[in-house]
Amino acid sequence: SPNPFNSEVVISFSLPEETETVLSIFDILGRPVRILIFSQQTAGSHLVRWDGTDEVGQYVGSGVFFFQLNAGQFTETRKMLLLK
């Protein structure tokens, strides 16, 4: 049978300067699902792919998720839809 997550979520963000960056995924209830980035990131545009798995590699169900970007003093949270 085909992989239910043949699609992936692509998250794009831009940084004005090089900074310590954390990019996290949360479920609809605010529970942490996975940390995609926890490192120093360069200034400019970035693309990060999320394959729909949690920290231990298990596929999460489809639905609404949030990603939160923390970069220096800047925080942004955005909603995204993960579909099978």
mmCIF file of the N, C-alpha and C atoms, coordinates in Angstrom:
data_MODEL
# 
_entry.id   MODEL 
# 
loop_
_atom_site.group_PDB 
_atom_site.id 
_atom_site.type_symbol 
_atom_site.label_atom_id 
_atom_site.label_alt_id 
_atom_site.label_comp_id 
_atom_site.label_asym_id 
_atom_site.label_entity_id 
_atom_site.label_seq_id 
_atom_site.pdbx_PDB_ins_code 
_atom_site.Cartn_x 
_atom_site.Cartn_y 
_atom_site.Cartn_z 
_atom_site.occupancy 
_atom_site.B_iso_or_equiv 
_atom_site.pdbx_formal_charge 
_atom_site.auth_seq_id 
_atom_site.auth_comp_id 
_atom_site.auth_asym_id 
_atom_site.auth_atom_id 
_atom_site.pdbx_PDB_model_num 
ATOM 1   N N  . SER A 1 1  ? 0.849  -1.199 0.000  1.00 0.00 ? 1  SER A N  1 
ATOM 2   C CA . SER A 1 1  ? 0.000  0.000  0.000  1.00 0.00 ? 1  SER A CA 1 
ATOM 3   C C  . SER A 1 1  ? 0.878  1.240  0.000  1.00 0.00 ? 1  SER A C  1 
ATOM 4   N N  . PRO A 1 2  ? 0.410  2.310  -0.594 1.00 0.00 ? 2  PRO A N  1 
ATOM 5   C CA . PRO A 1 2  ? 1.232  3.522  -0.662 1.00 0.00 ? 2  PRO A CA 1 
ATOM 6   C C  . PRO A 1 2  ? 1.402  4.163  0.713  1.00 0.00 ? 2  PRO A C  1 
ATOM 7   N N  . ASN A 1 3  ? 2.503  4.833  0.867  1.00 0.00 ? 3  ASN A N  1 
ATOM 8   C CA . ASN A 1 3  ? 2.763  5.577  2.100  1.00 0.00 ? 3  ASN A CA 1 
ATOM 9   C C  . ASN A 1 3  ? 1.692  6.652  2.252  1.00 0.00 ? 3  ASN A C  1 
ATOM 10  N N  . PRO A 1 4  ? 0.986  6.685  3.403  1.00 0.00 ? 4  PRO A N  1 
ATOM 11  C CA . PRO A 1 4  ? -0.064 7.693  3.571  1.00 0.00 ? 4  PRO A CA 1 
ATOM 12  C C  . PRO A 1 4  ? 0.480  9.117  3.590  1.00 0.00 ? 4  PRO A C  1 
ATOM 13  N N  . PHE A 1 5  ? 1.774  9.271  3.848  1.00 0.00 ? 5  PHE A N  1 
ATOM 14  C CA . PHE A 1 5  ? 2.370  10.607 3.860  1.00 0.00 ? 5  PHE A CA 1 
ATOM 15  C C  . PHE A 1 5  ? 3.292  10.782 2.675  1.00 0.00 ? 5  PHE A C  1 
ATOM 16  N N  . ASN A 1 6  ? 2.741  10.562 1.468  1.00 0.00 ? 6  ASN A N  1 
ATOM 17  C CA . ASN A 1 6  ? 3.558  10.829 0.291  1.00 0.00 ? 6  ASN A CA 1 
ATOM 18  C C  . ASN A 1 6  ? 3.753  12.329 0.111  1.00 0.00 ? 6  ASN A C  1 
ATOM 19  N N  . SER A 1 7  ? 2.895  13.098 0.788  1.00 0.00 ? 7  SER A N  1 
ATOM 20  C CA . SER A 1 7  ? 3.103  14.547 0.766  1.00 0.00 ? 7  SER A CA 1 
ATOM 21  C C  . SER A 1 7  ? 3.847  14.952 2.025  1.00 0.00 ? 7  SER A C  1 
ATOM 22  N N  . GLU A 1 8  ? 4.557  16.041 1.940  1.00 0.00 ? 8  GLU A N  1 
ATOM 23  C CA . GLU A 1 8  ? 5.259  16.570 3.095  1.00 0.00 ? 8  GLU A CA 1 
ATOM 24  C C  . GLU A 1 8  ? 4.936  18.038 3.204  1.00 0.00 ? 8  GLU A C  1 
ATOM 25  N N  . VAL A 1 9  ? 5.196  18.579 4.360  1.00 0.00 ? 9  VAL A N  1 
ATOM 26  C CA . VAL A 1 9  ? 4.963  19.996 4.588  1.00 0.00 ? 9  VAL A CA 1 
ATOM 27  C C  . VAL A 1 9  ? 6.295  20.721 4.410  1.00 0.00 ? 9  VAL A C  1 
ATOM 28  N N  . VAL A 1 10 ? 6.273  21.789 3.634  1.00 0.00 ? 10 VAL A N  1 
ATOM 29  C CA . VAL A 1 10 ? 7.472  22.608 3.466  1.00 0.00 ? 10 VAL A CA 1 
ATOM 30  C C  . VAL A 1 10 ? 7.245  23.936 4.180  1.00 0.00 ? 10 VAL A C  1 
ATOM 31  N N  . ILE A 1 11 ? 8.109  24.238 5.114  1.00 0.00 ? 11 ILE A N  1 
ATOM 32  C CA . ILE A 1 11 ? 8.010  25.452 5.917  1.00 0.00 ? 11 ILE A CA 1 
ATOM 33  C C  . ILE A 1 11 ? 9.092  26.403 5.440  1.00 0.00 ? 11 ILE A C  1 
ATOM 34  N N  . SER A 1 12 ? 8.687  27.617 5.104  1.00 0.00 ? 12 SER A N  1 
ATOM 35  C CA . SER A 1 12 ? 9.670  28.610 4.670  1.00 0.00 ? 12 SER A CA 1 
ATOM 36  C C  . SER A 1 12 ? 9.714  29.751 5.673  1.00 0.00 ? 12 SER A C  1 
ATOM 37  N N  . PHE A 1 13 ? 10.904 30.231 5.916  1.00 0.00 ? 13 PHE A N  1 
ATOM 38  C CA . PHE A 1 13 ? 11.060 31.397 6.788  1.00 0.00 ? 13 PHE A CA 1 
ATOM 39  C C  . PHE A 1 13 ? 12.305 32.152 6.386  1.00 0.00 ? 13 PHE A C  1 
ATOM 40  N N  . SER A 1 14 ? 12.376 33.374 6.832  1.00 0.00 ? 14 SER A N  1 
ATOM 41  C CA . SER A 1 14 ? 13.482 34.243 6.476  1.00 0.00 ? 14 SER A CA 1 
ATOM 42  C C  . SER A 1 14 ? 14.025 34.901 7.739  1.00 0.00 ? 14 SER A C  1 
ATOM 43  N N  . LEU A 1 15 ? 15.325 34.984 7.843  1.00 0.00 ? 15 LEU A N  1 
ATOM 44  C CA . LEU A 1 15 ? 15.965 35.591 9.014  1.00 0.00 ? 15 LEU A CA 1 
ATOM 45  C C  . LEU A 1 15 ? 16.735 36.843 8.603  1.00 0.00 ? 15 LEU A C  1 
ATOM 46  N N  . PRO A 1 16 ? 16.571 37.934 9.340  1.00 0.00 ? 16 PRO A N  1 
ATOM 47  C CA . PRO A 1 16 ? 17.287 39.166 9.013  1.00 0.00 ? 16 PRO A CA 1 
ATOM 48  C C  . PRO A 1 16 ? 18.780 39.090 9.338  1.00 0.00 ? 16 PRO A C  1 
ATOM 49  N N  . GLU A 1 17 ? 19.132 38.211 10.274 1.00 0.00 ? 17 GLU A N  1 
ATOM 50  C CA . GLU A 1 17 ? 20.545 38.067 10.651 1.00 0.00 ? 17 GLU A CA 1 
ATOM 51  C C  . GLU A 1 17 ? 20.782 36.656 11.149 1.00 0.00 ? 17 GLU A C  1 
ATOM 52  N N  . GLU A 1 18 ? 22.041 36.274 11.223 1.00 0.00 ? 18 GLU A N  1 
ATOM 53  C CA . GLU A 1 18 ? 22.378 34.962 11.758 1.00 0.00 ? 18 GLU A CA 1 
ATOM 54  C C  . GLU A 1 18 ? 21.990 34.918 13.225 1.00 0.00 ? 18 GLU A C  1 
ATOM 55  N N  . THR A 1 19 ? 21.287 33.859 13.623 1.00 0.00 ? 19 THR A N  1 
ATOM 56  C CA . THR A 1 19 ? 20.817 33.786 15.000 1.00 0.00 ? 19 THR A CA 1 
ATOM 57  C C  . THR A 1 19 ? 20.504 32.354 15.402 1.00 0.00 ? 19 THR A C  1 
ATOM 58  N N  . GLU A 1 20 ? 20.513 32.114 16.698 1.00 0.00 ? 20 GLU A N  1 
ATOM 59  C CA . GLU A 1 20 ? 20.086 30.836 17.254 1.00 0.00 ? 20 GLU A CA 1 
ATOM 60  C C  . GLU A 1 20 ? 18.599 30.656 16.925 1.00 0.00 ? 20 GLU A C  1 
ATOM 61  N N  . THR A 1 21 ? 18.259 29.539 16.319 1.00 0.00 ? 21 THR A N  1 
ATOM 62  C CA . THR A 1 21 ? 16.909 29.341 15.800 1.00 0.00 ? 21 THR A CA 1 
ATOM 63  C C  . THR A 1 21 ? 16.346 28.008 16.274 1.00 0.00 ? 21 THR A C  1 
ATOM 64  N N  . VAL A 1 22 ? 15.078 28.045 16.702 1.00 0.00 ? 22 VAL A N  1 
ATOM 65  C CA . VAL A 1 22 ? 14.371 26.821 17.068 1.00 0.00 ? 22 VAL A CA 1 
ATOM 66  C C  . VAL A 1 22 ? 13.077 26.781 16.264 1.00 0.00 ? 22 VAL A C  1 
ATOM 67  N N  . LEU A 1 23 ? 12.861 25.683 15.549 1.00 0.00 ? 23 LEU A N  1 
ATOM 68  C CA . LEU A 1 23 ? 11.625 25.494 14.792 1.00 0.00 ? 23 LEU A CA 1 
ATOM 69  C C  . LEU A 1 23 ? 10.961 24.223 15.305 1.00 0.00 ? 23 LEU A C  1 
ATOM 70  N N  . SER A 1 24 ? 9.780  24.384 15.909 1.00 0.00 ? 24 SER A N  1 
ATOM 71  C CA . SER A 1 24 ? 9.089  23.278 16.561 1.00 0.00 ? 24 SER A CA 1 
ATOM 72  C C  . SER A 1 24 ? 7.711  23.066 15.957 1.00 0.00 ? 24 SER A C  1 
ATOM 73  N N  . ILE A 1 25 ? 7.262  21.812 15.986 1.00 0.00 ? 25 ILE A N  1 
ATOM 74  C CA . ILE A 1 25 ? 5.914  21.452 15.532 1.00 0.00 ? 25 ILE A CA 1 
ATOM 75  C C  . ILE A 1 25 ? 5.081  21.074 16.757 1.00 0.00 ? 25 ILE A C  1 
ATOM 76  N N  . PHE A 1 26 ? 3.854  21.564 16.804 1.00 0.00 ? 26 PHE A N  1 
ATOM 77  C CA . PHE A 1 26 ? 2.922  21.236 17.880 1.00 0.00 ? 26 PHE A CA 1 
ATOM 78  C C  . PHE A 1 26 ? 1.619  20.728 17.282 1.00 0.00 ? 26 PHE A C  1 
ATOM 79  N N  . ASP A 1 27 ? 0.898  19.889 18.041 1.00 0.00 ? 27 ASP A N  1 
ATOM 80  C CA . ASP A 1 27 ? -0.415 19.457 17.568 1.00 0.00 ? 27 ASP A CA 1 
ATOM 81  C C  . ASP A 1 27 ? -1.480 20.477 17.964 1.00 0.00 ? 27 ASP A C  1 
ATOM 82  N N  . ILE A 1 28 ? -2.717 20.196 17.630 1.00 0.00 ? 28 ILE A N  1 
ATOM 83  C CA . ILE A 1 28 ? -3.819 21.133 17.836 1.00 0.00 ? 28 ILE A CA 1 
ATOM 84  C C  . ILE A 1 28 ? -4.032 21.442 19.322 1.00 0.00 ? 28 ILE A C  1 
ATOM 85  N N  . LEU A 1 29 ? -3.594 20.525 20.195 1.00 0.00 ? 29 LEU A N  1 
ATOM 86  C CA . LEU A 1 29 ? -3.737 20.724 21.639 1.00 0.00 ? 29 LEU A CA 1 
ATOM 87  C C  . LEU A 1 29 ? -2.509 21.389 22.257 1.00 0.00 ? 29 LEU A C  1 
ATOM 88  N N  . GLY A 1 30 ? -1.547 21.738 21.397 1.00 0.00 ? 30 GLY A N  1 
ATOM 89  C CA . GLY A 1 30 ? -0.355 22.414 21.889 1.00 0.00 ? 30 GLY A CA 1 
ATOM 90  C C  . GLY A 1 30 ? 0.726  21.490 22.410 1.00 0.00 ? 30 GLY A C  1 
ATOM 91  N N  . ARG A 1 31 ? 0.551  20.190 22.187 1.00 0.00 ? 31 ARG A N  1 
ATOM 92  C CA . ARG A 1 31 ? 1.585  19.245 22.625 1.00 0.00 ? 31 ARG A CA 1 
ATOM 93  C C  . ARG A 1 31 ? 2.715  19.214 21.604 1.00 0.00 ? 31 ARG A C  1 
ATOM 94  N N  . PRO A 1 32 ? 3.967  19.191 22.084 1.00 0.00 ? 32 PRO A N  1 
ATOM 95  C CA . PRO A 1 32 ? 5.095  19.164 21.145 1.00 0.00 ? 32 PRO A CA 1 
ATOM 96  C C  . PRO A 1 32 ? 5.122  17.856 20.356 1.00 0.00 ? 32 PRO A C  1 
ATOM 97  N N  . VAL A 1 33 ? 5.362  17.970 19.060 1.00 0.00 ? 33 VAL A N  1 
ATOM 98  C CA . VAL A 1 33 ? 5.427  16.806 18.184 1.00 0.00 ? 33 VAL A CA 1 
ATOM 99  C C  . VAL A 1 33 ? 6.873  16.541 17.781 1.00 0.00 ? 33 VAL A C  1 
ATOM 100 N N  . ARG A 1 34 ? 7.556  17.589 17.348 1.00 0.00 ? 34 ARG A N  1 
ATOM 101 C CA . ARG A 1 34 ? 8.928  17.414 16.871 1.00 0.00 ? 34 ARG A CA 1 
ATOM 102 C C  . ARG A 1 34 ? 9.641  18.757 16.812 1.00 0.00 ? 34 ARG A C  1 
ATOM 103 N N  . ILE A 1 35 ? 10.944 18.731 17.068 1.00 0.00 ? 35 ILE A N  1 
ATOM 104 C CA . ILE A 1 35 ? 11.788 19.909 16.864 1.00 0.00 ? 35 ILE A CA 1 
ATOM 105 C C  . ILE A 1 35 ? 12.563 19.679 15.575 1.00 0.00 ? 35 ILE A C  1 
ATOM 106 N N  . LEU A 1 36 ? 12.356 20.564 14.611 1.00 0.00 ? 36 LEU A N  1 
ATOM 107 C CA . LEU A 1 36 ? 13.011 20.409 13.305 1.00 0.00 ? 36 LEU A CA 1 
ATOM 108 C C  . LEU A 1 36 ? 14.365 21.100 13.250 1.00 0.00 ? 36 LEU A C  1 
ATOM 109 N N  . ILE A 1 37 ? 14.490 22.230 13.924 1.00 0.00 ? 37 ILE A N  1 
ATOM 110 C CA . ILE A 1 37 ? 15.756 22.972 13.942 1.00 0.00 ? 37 ILE A CA 1 
ATOM 111 C C  . ILE A 1 37 ? 16.036 23.410 15.370 1.00 0.00 ? 37 ILE A C  1 
ATOM 112 N N  . PHE A 1 38 ? 17.257 23.216 15.800 1.00 0.00 ? 38 PHE A N  1 
ATOM 113 C CA . PHE A 1 38 ? 17.709 23.754 17.086 1.00 0.00 ? 38 PHE A CA 1 
ATOM 114 C C  . PHE A 1 38 ? 19.188 24.062 16.904 1.00 0.00 ? 38 PHE A C  1 
ATOM 115 N N  . SER A 1 39 ? 19.476 25.157 16.190 1.00 0.00 ? 39 SER A N  1 
ATOM 116 C CA . SER A 1 39 ? 20.868 25.468 15.868 1.00 0.00 ? 39 SER A CA 1 
ATOM 117 C C  . SER A 1 39 ? 20.992 26.896 15.363 1.00 0.00 ? 39 SER A C  1 
ATOM 118 N N  . GLN A 1 40 ? 22.236 27.315 15.197 1.00 0.00 ? 40 GLN A N  1 
ATOM 119 C CA . GLN A 1 40 ? 22.534 28.615 14.611 1.00 0.00 ? 40 GLN A CA 1 
ATOM 120 C C  . GLN A 1 40 ? 22.177 28.565 13.131 1.00 0.00 ? 40 GLN A C  1 
ATOM 121 N N  . GLN A 1 41 ? 21.410 29.554 12.653 1.00 0.00 ? 41 GLN A N  1 
ATOM 122 C CA . GLN A 1 41 ? 21.015 29.595 11.246 1.00 0.00 ? 41 GLN A CA 1 
ATOM 123 C C  . GLN A 1 41 ? 21.492 30.907 10.631 1.00 0.00 ? 41 GLN A C  1 
ATOM 124 N N  . THR A 1 42 ? 21.861 30.844 9.362  1.00 0.00 ? 42 THR A N  1 
ATOM 125 C CA . THR A 1 42 ? 22.368 32.028 8.670  1.00 0.00 ? 42 THR A CA 1 
ATOM 126 C C  . THR A 1 42 ? 21.229 32.973 8.304  1.00 0.00 ? 42 THR A C  1 
ATOM 127 N N  . ALA A 1 43 ? 21.580 34.216 8.026  1.00 0.00 ? 43 ALA A N  1 
ATOM 128 C CA . ALA A 1 43 ? 20.601 35.187 7.544  1.00 0.00 ? 43 ALA A CA 1 
ATOM 129 C C  . ALA A 1 43 ? 20.099 34.764 6.172  1.00 0.00 ? 43 ALA A C  1 
ATOM 130 N N  . GLY A 1 44 ? 18.860 35.162 5.857  1.00 0.00 ? 44 GLY A N  1 
ATOM 131 C CA . GLY A 1 44 ? 18.312 34.866 4.538  1.00 0.00 ? 44 GLY A CA 1 
ATOM 132 C C  . GLY A 1 44 ? 17.150 33.888 4.606  1.00 0.00 ? 44 GLY A C  1 
ATOM 133 N N  . SER A 1 45 ? 16.814 33.342 3.449  1.00 0.00 ? 45 SER A N  1 
ATOM 134 C CA . SER A 1 45 ? 15.649 32.465 3.328  1.00 0.00 ? 45 SER A CA 1 
ATOM 135 C C  . SER A 1 45 ? 16.017 31.012 3.598  1.00 0.00 ? 45 SER A C  1 
ATOM 136 N N  . HIS A 1 46 ? 15.095 30.313 4.245  1.00 0.00 ? 46 HIS A N  1 
ATOM 137 C CA . HIS A 1 46 ? 15.299 28.904 4.589  1.00 0.00 ? 46 HIS A CA 1 
ATOM 138 C C  . HIS A 1 46 ? 14.055 28.110 4.228  1.00 0.00 ? 46 HIS A C  1 
ATOM 139 N N  . LEU A 1 47 ? 14.256 26.883 3.792  1.00 0.00 ? 47 LEU A N  1 
ATOM 140 C CA . LEU A 1 47 ? 13.167 25.939 3.555  1.00 0.00 ? 47 LEU A CA 1 
ATOM 141 C C  . LEU A 1 47 ? 13.436 24.702 4.383  1.00 0.00 ? 47 LEU A C  1 
ATOM 142 N N  . VAL A 1 48 ? 12.427 24.255 5.121  1.00 0.00 ? 48 VAL A N  1 
ATOM 143 C CA . VAL A 1 48 ? 12.565 23.060 5.942  1.00 0.00 ? 48 VAL A CA 1 
ATOM 144 C C  . VAL A 1 48 ? 11.422 22.119 5.591  1.00 0.00 ? 48 VAL A C  1 
ATOM 145 N N  . ARG A 1 49 ? 11.749 20.867 5.369  1.00 0.00 ? 49 ARG A N  1 
ATOM 146 C CA . ARG A 1 49 ? 10.715 19.875 5.066  1.00 0.00 ? 49 ARG A CA 1 
ATOM 147 C C  . ARG A 1 49 ? 10.391 19.059 6.317  1.00 0.00 ? 49 ARG A C  1 
ATOM 148 N N  . TRP A 1 50 ? 9.093  18.854 6.530  1.00 0.00 ? 50 TRP A N  1 
ATOM 149 C CA . TRP A 1 50 ? 8.640  17.963 7.606  1.00 0.00 ? 50 TRP A CA 1 
ATOM 150 C C  . TRP A 1 50 ? 7.880  16.804 6.969  1.00 0.00 ? 50 TRP A C  1 
ATOM 151 N N  . ASP A 1 51 ? 8.319  15.599 7.266  1.00 0.00 ? 51 ASP A N  1 
ATOM 152 C CA . ASP A 1 51 ? 7.738  14.412 6.623  1.00 0.00 ? 51 ASP A CA 1 
ATOM 153 C C  . ASP A 1 51 ? 6.559  13.822 7.396  1.00 0.00 ? 51 ASP A C  1 
ATOM 154 N N  . GLY A 1 52 ? 6.066  14.544 8.413  1.00 0.00 ? 52 GLY A N  1 
ATOM 155 C CA . GLY A 1 52 ? 4.902  14.066 9.140  1.00 0.00 ? 52 GLY A CA 1 
ATOM 156 C C  . GLY A 1 52 ? 5.218  13.086 10.249 1.00 0.00 ? 52 GLY A C  1 
ATOM 157 N N  . THR A 1 53 ? 6.496  13.018 10.663 1.00 0.00 ? 53 THR A N  1 
ATOM 158 C CA . THR A 1 53 ? 6.851  12.115 11.752 1.00 0.00 ? 53 THR A CA 1 
ATOM 159 C C  . THR A 1 53 ? 7.185  12.889 13.020 1.00 0.00 ? 53 THR A C  1 
ATOM 160 N N  . ASP A 1 54 ? 7.045  12.190 14.148 1.00 0.00 ? 54 ASP A N  1 
ATOM 161 C CA . ASP A 1 54 ? 7.388  12.803 15.434 1.00 0.00 ? 54 ASP A CA 1 
ATOM 162 C C  . ASP A 1 54 ? 8.853  12.516 15.774 1.00 0.00 ? 54 ASP A C  1 
ATOM 163 N N  . GLU A 1 55 ? 9.243  12.796 17.017 1.00 0.00 ? 55 GLU A N  1 
ATOM 164 C CA . GLU A 1 55 ? 10.656 12.670 17.422 1.00 0.00 ? 55 GLU A CA 1 
ATOM 165 C C  . GLU A 1 55 ? 11.182 11.239 17.293 1.00 0.00 ? 55 GLU A C  1 
ATOM 166 N N  . VAL A 1 56 ? 10.309 10.243 17.416 1.00 0.00 ? 56 VAL A N  1 
ATOM 167 C CA . VAL A 1 56 ? 10.775 8.852  17.350 1.00 0.00 ? 56 VAL A CA 1 
ATOM 168 C C  . VAL A 1 56 ? 10.496 8.209  15.998 1.00 0.00 ? 56 VAL A C  1 
ATOM 169 N N  . GLY A 1 57 ? 10.085 9.043  15.008 1.00 0.00 ? 57 GLY A N  1 
ATOM 170 C CA . GLY A 1 57 ? 9.923  8.540  13.659 1.00 0.00 ? 57 GLY A CA 1 
ATOM 171 C C  . GLY A 1 57 ? 8.558  7.948  13.355 1.00 0.00 ? 57 GLY A C  1 
ATOM 172 N N  . GLN A 1 58 ? 7.619  8.076  14.274 1.00 0.00 ? 58 GLN A N  1 
ATOM 173 C CA . GLN A 1 58 ? 6.261  7.588  14.035 1.00 0.00 ? 58 GLN A CA 1 
ATOM 174 C C  . GLN A 1 58 ? 5.469  8.626  13.251 1.00 0.00 ? 58 GLN A C  1 
ATOM 175 N N  . TYR A 1 59 ? 4.672  8.161  12.296 1.00 0.00 ? 59 TYR A N  1 
ATOM 176 C CA . TYR A 1 59 ? 3.824  9.090  11.555 1.00 0.00 ? 59 TYR A CA 1 
ATOM 177 C C  . TYR A 1 59 ? 2.677  9.563  12.434 1.00 0.00 ? 59 TYR A C  1 
ATOM 178 N N  . VAL A 1 60 ? 2.451  10.860 12.431 1.00 0.00 ? 60 VAL A N  1 
ATOM 179 C CA . VAL A 1 60 ? 1.326  11.420 13.162 1.00 0.00 ? 60 VAL A CA 1 
ATOM 180 C C  . VAL A 1 60 ? 0.119  11.420 12.232 1.00 0.00 ? 60 VAL A C  1 
ATOM 181 N N  . GLY A 1 61 ? -1.059 11.532 12.778 1.00 0.00 ? 61 GLY A N  1 
ATOM 182 C CA . GLY A 1 61 ? -2.254 11.557 11.937 1.00 0.00 ? 61 GLY A CA 1 
ATOM 183 C C  . GLY A 1 61 ? -2.347 12.852 11.162 1.00 0.00 ? 61 GLY A C  1 
ATOM 184 N N  . SER A 1 62 ? -3.188 12.848 10.133 1.00 0.00 ? 62 SER A N  1 
ATOM 185 C CA . SER A 1 62 ? -3.392 14.104 9.418  1.00 0.00 ? 62 SER A CA 1 
ATOM 186 C C  . SER A 1 62 ? -4.244 15.027 10.284 1.00 0.00 ? 62 SER A C  1 
ATOM 187 N N  . GLY A 1 63 ? -4.172 16.307 9.997  1.00 0.00 ? 63 GLY A N  1 
ATOM 188 C CA . GLY A 1 63 ? -4.928 17.271 10.777 1.00 0.00 ? 63 GLY A CA 1 
ATOM 189 C C  . GLY A 1 63 ? -4.214 18.606 10.831 1.00 0.00 ? 63 GLY A C  1 
ATOM 190 N N  . VAL A 1 64 ? -4.638 19.419 11.768 1.00 0.00 ? 64 VAL A N  1 
ATOM 191 C CA . VAL A 1 64 ? -4.074 20.761 11.926 1.00 0.00 ? 64 VAL A CA 1 
ATOM 192 C C  . VAL A 1 64 ? -2.891 20.698 12.891 1.00 0.00 ? 64 VAL A C  1 
ATOM 193 N N  . PHE A 1 65 ? -1.802 21.301 12.482 1.00 0.00 ? 65 PHE A N  1 
ATOM 194 C CA . PHE A 1 65 ? -0.616 21.412 13.324 1.00 0.00 ? 65 PHE A CA 1 
ATOM 195 C C  . PHE A 1 65 ? -0.156 22.858 13.303 1.00 0.00 ? 65 PHE A C  1 
ATOM 196 N N  . PHE A 1 66 ? 0.685  23.193 14.247 1.00 0.00 ? 66 PHE A N  1 
ATOM 197 C CA . PHE A 1 66 ? 1.264  24.530 14.295 1.00 0.00 ? 66 PHE A CA 1 
ATOM 198 C C  . PHE A 1 66 ? 2.769  24.390 14.276 1.00 0.00 ? 66 PHE A C  1 
ATOM 199 N N  . PHE A 1 67 ? 3.429  25.315 13.602 1.00 0.00 ? 67 PHE A N  1 
ATOM 200 C CA . PHE A 1 67 ? 4.870  25.382 13.800 1.00 0.00 ? 67 PHE A CA 1 
ATOM 201 C C  . PHE A 1 67 ? 5.199  26.718 14.434 1.00 0.00 ? 67 PHE A C  1 
ATOM 202 N N  . GLN A 1 68 ? 6.173  26.680 15.319 1.00 0.00 ? 68 GLN A N  1 
ATOM 203 C CA . GLN A 1 68 ? 6.607  27.886 16.013 1.00 0.00 ? 68 GLN A CA 1 
ATOM 204 C C  . GLN A 1 68 ? 8.079  28.105 15.717 1.00 0.00 ? 68 GLN A C  1 
ATOM 205 N N  . LEU A 1 69 ? 8.367  29.324 15.236 1.00 0.00 ? 69 LEU A N  1 
ATOM 206 C CA . LEU A 1 69 ? 9.731  29.721 14.936 1.00 0.00 ? 69 LEU A CA 1 
ATOM 207 C C  . LEU A 1 69 ? 10.197 30.691 16.011 1.00 0.00 ? 69 LEU A C  1 
ATOM 208 N N  . ASN A 1 70 ? 11.277 30.359 16.675 1.00 0.00 ? 70 ASN A N  1 
ATOM 209 C CA . ASN A 1 70 ? 11.914 31.261 17.642 1.00 0.00 ? 70 ASN A CA 1 
ATOM 210 C C  . ASN A 1 70 ? 13.302 31.570 17.109 1.00 0.00 ? 70 ASN A C  1 
ATOM 211 N N  . ALA A 1 71 ? 13.529 32.837 16.783 1.00 0.00 ? 71 ALA A N  1 
ATOM 212 C CA . ALA A 1 71 ? 14.809 33.250 16.238 1.00 0.00 ? 71 ALA A CA 1 
ATOM 213 C C  . ALA A 1 71 ? 15.221 34.543 16.927 1.00 0.00 ? 71 ALA A C  1 
ATOM 214 N N  . GLY A 1 72 ? 16.182 34.433 17.836 1.00 0.00 ? 72 GLY A N  1 
ATOM 215 C CA . GLY A 1 72 ? 16.577 35.615 18.600 1.00 0.00 ? 72 GLY A CA 1 
ATOM 216 C C  . GLY A 1 72 ? 15.390 36.110 19.420 1.00 0.00 ? 72 GLY A C  1 
ATOM 217 N N  . GLN A 1 73 ? 15.022 37.372 19.239 1.00 0.00 ? 73 GLN A N  1 
ATOM 218 C CA . GLN A 1 73 ? 13.894 37.956 19.970 1.00 0.00 ? 73 GLN A CA 1 
ATOM 219 C C  . GLN A 1 73 ? 12.563 37.738 19.246 1.00 0.00 ? 73 GLN A C  1 
ATOM 220 N N  . PHE A 1 74 ? 12.624 37.113 18.073 1.00 0.00 ? 74 PHE A N  1 
ATOM 221 C CA . PHE A 1 74 ? 11.448 36.987 17.218 1.00 0.00 ? 74 PHE A CA 1 
ATOM 222 C C  . PHE A 1 74 ? 10.770 35.643 17.417 1.00 0.00 ? 74 PHE A C  1 
ATOM 223 N N  . THR A 1 75 ? 9.445  35.655 17.551 1.00 0.00 ? 75 THR A N  1 
ATOM 224 C CA . THR A 1 75 ? 8.663  34.421 17.621 1.00 0.00 ? 75 THR A CA 1 
ATOM 225 C C  . THR A 1 75 ? 7.486  34.522 16.673 1.00 0.00 ? 75 THR A C  1 
ATOM 226 N N  . GLU A 1 76 ? 7.256  33.465 15.922 1.00 0.00 ? 76 GLU A N  1 
ATOM 227 C CA . GLU A 1 76 ? 6.102  33.418 15.034 1.00 0.00 ? 76 GLU A CA 1 
ATOM 228 C C  . GLU A 1 76 ? 5.490  32.032 15.095 1.00 0.00 ? 76 GLU A C  1 
ATOM 229 N N  . THR A 1 77 ? 4.172  31.984 15.160 1.00 0.00 ? 77 THR A N  1 
ATOM 230 C CA . THR A 1 77 ? 3.460  30.708 15.139 1.00 0.00 ? 77 THR A CA 1 
ATOM 231 C C  . THR A 1 77 ? 2.506  30.720 13.953 1.00 0.00 ? 77 THR A C  1 
ATOM 232 N N  . ARG A 1 78 ? 2.522  29.642 13.177 1.00 0.00 ? 78 ARG A N  1 
ATOM 233 C CA . ARG A 1 78 ? 1.639  29.548 12.020 1.00 0.00 ? 78 ARG A CA 1 
ATOM 234 C C  . ARG A 1 78 ? 0.952  28.195 12.003 1.00 0.00 ? 78 ARG A C  1 
ATOM 235 N N  . LYS A 1 79 ? -0.277 28.200 11.499 1.00 0.00 ? 79 LYS A N  1 
ATOM 236 C CA . LYS A 1 79 ? -1.061 26.975 11.395 1.00 0.00 ? 79 LYS A CA 1 
ATOM 237 C C  . LYS A 1 79 ? -0.779 26.330 10.055 1.00 0.00 ? 79 LYS A C  1 
ATOM 238 N N  . MET A 1 80 ? -0.808 24.990 10.032 1.00 0.00 ? 80 MET A N  1 
ATOM 239 C CA . MET A 1 80 ? -0.640 24.264 8.778  1.00 0.00 ? 80 MET A CA 1 
ATOM 240 C C  . MET A 1 80 ? -1.493 23.012 8.816  1.00 0.00 ? 80 MET A C  1 
ATOM 241 N N  . LEU A 1 81 ? -1.809 22.517 7.648  1.00 0.00 ? 81 LEU A N  1 
ATOM 242 C CA . LEU A 1 81 ? -2.653 21.339 7.526  1.00 0.00 ? 81 LEU A CA 1 
ATOM 243 C C  . LEU A 1 81 ? -1.836 20.206 6.942  1.00 0.00 ? 81 LEU A C  1 
ATOM 244 N N  . LEU A 1 82 ? -1.812 19.082 7.637  1.00 0.00 ? 82 LEU A N  1 
ATOM 245 C CA . LEU A 1 82 ? -1.117 17.905 7.156  1.00 0.00 ? 82 LEU A CA 1 
ATOM 246 C C  . LEU A 1 82 ? -2.174 16.909 6.680  1.00 0.00 ? 82 LEU A C  1 
ATOM 247 N N  . LEU A 1 83 ? -2.130 16.566 5.413  1.00 0.00 ? 83 LEU A N  1 
ATOM 248 C CA . LEU A 1 83 ? -3.128 15.675 4.824  1.00 0.00 ? 83 LEU A CA 1 
ATOM 249 C C  . LEU A 1 83 ? -2.487 14.358 4.404  1.00 0.00 ? 83 LEU A C  1 
ATOM 250 N N  . LYS A 1 84 ? -3.209 13.291 4.575  1.00 0.00 ? 84 LYS A N  1 
ATOM 251 C CA . LYS A 1 84 ? -2.720 12.001 4.098  1.00 0.00 ? 84 LYS A CA 1 
ATOM 252 C C  . LYS A 1 84 ? -2.781 11.945 2.591  1.00 0.00 ? 84 LYS A C  1 
# 
